[in-house]
Amino acid sequence: MALMAAGVPIKKPVAGIAMGLITHEDDYTILTDIQGMEDHLGDMDFKVAGTRDGITALQMDIKIDGINREILKEALAQAKKARFEILDVIEKQIDKPREDVSKYAPKTEVFMINPDKIKDVIGRGGEMITKIILECSNVNTVNDINAVKVDLEDDGRVIIYHTDRDVINRTADRIKDIAREVEIGKTYTCKVVSIQDFGIFVELWPGCEGLIHVSQLDTKRVDKPSDLFKVGDEVIAIATGYDKKGKLNLSRKDLLK
């Protein structure tokens, strides 16, 4: 009942009952819904759980040498009757899982990224993943009880945990952005993040940066990149490839020809 109320998608309502047994010589009595004293003094503790369609779990403890088939059949029949009575009560309150999971229930999202991108998601000294957690959770420390939890596996599996689906979605979007693959030959609208004498560094999206070398800034000779650009400017450039260190190179010049 609690699972359905929380929105957990179980197939059908489930109920359980604890059956007991008192024996004396050849006589016996089967008890339904036993309590602690009856369990302690009785000869059997027989738990039966299931749906209206059948039994899903059984567990039995007995203090005597064994029970015969008739006792077992009778205990199962009484347990079924009791189980159905409990299900009647449950189904009057809630007969199927709620469509929306409770806002207090933990939620997860699992997806795969290129394993080579894990280092980019983590960032230098954990800087990038820390930034993602703080900004997406709107907290001041990753140890905050409300901070989103992110597991990054070596095979590229990403697992995100939080009670708020919006927080999970924001976190997933940020990670997927960083893990996106740059398409060589494709044109991107970039933002200037750093200006050097040898060129400008641009950001294609958060966590993805590349270099437009001074020789690729314009069709004309450029002596000082700072004469043409300032930090924060938007630049349209085409991705041309990677250098020996795996750094992305772009060209603005190729689009001006």
Phi, psi and omega in degrees: 000316179294322179297316180294321179295330179277354179089011177289126188281064174285152186291318183210158176299143181234140176225159179221159181214147177255122180257148179234175182211132172241125179240149174210108185055243182265000182260153179206157175223131178264130182254144179248135178061060184286154177253186185301316182295319180292327176293318182293317185269343184279178183258354183208142169235110189234105183262132181231127178231149179175183177256189175289340182275338181166182182275136178251340180203143177225146174208130184226135169237131177230149181253358177253177185294333181168176176231153181273175184299322183295318178297318180297316180297318181293320179295319179293322180294316178294323179294322179296315180300315180294320180298318180294325177295320178294318179297325176301316181293316180300312186290340174290332181270315181202122185254356177202159181299142175297148183293326180255132176293142179308142180296343180268350182282139178294141180233155180223159169221135181235132175206169183249145171230168175299123181306331180293343182270353182301318181298327178288323179293321180288315181081172181295118180064023180080012185298316185290312182294326176296317179299317179299312182299313183294315184287320182286331180268345184059048178234172183258347180213147181291344179273358177300140182299336181265005180285139177293144179256133181231124174252130178243115181268156182298332182277003179098002179284133178243127179238123182244133181237134172187162177276341183258117181299325179297321178296317178299315182297318179297316181296316180298318180297319180296316181293318179295326177298312181295323184276358179299146179269134175284133178265116179295132182095353180266147180269136182231145171269115187246166176242132179289125181245342180201142180239125179236168179295331184269359179153191179235141174266133182235153178253122178280318173201166183308122179093355181236111181236157177210172182247132167256106183296152182306328180286348182248013182277328186203162177288339176263161179295135178243118179274319181230109178305331182291346176285337183257329189227158171225159180301132181103344178295149172268137181227133175264124183216161180251136179286125185251343179150192181237147176277185184296337180268003179084012180276141183283135174248142178228165179224131171267329182302319183297335180273348182263352182291000000 
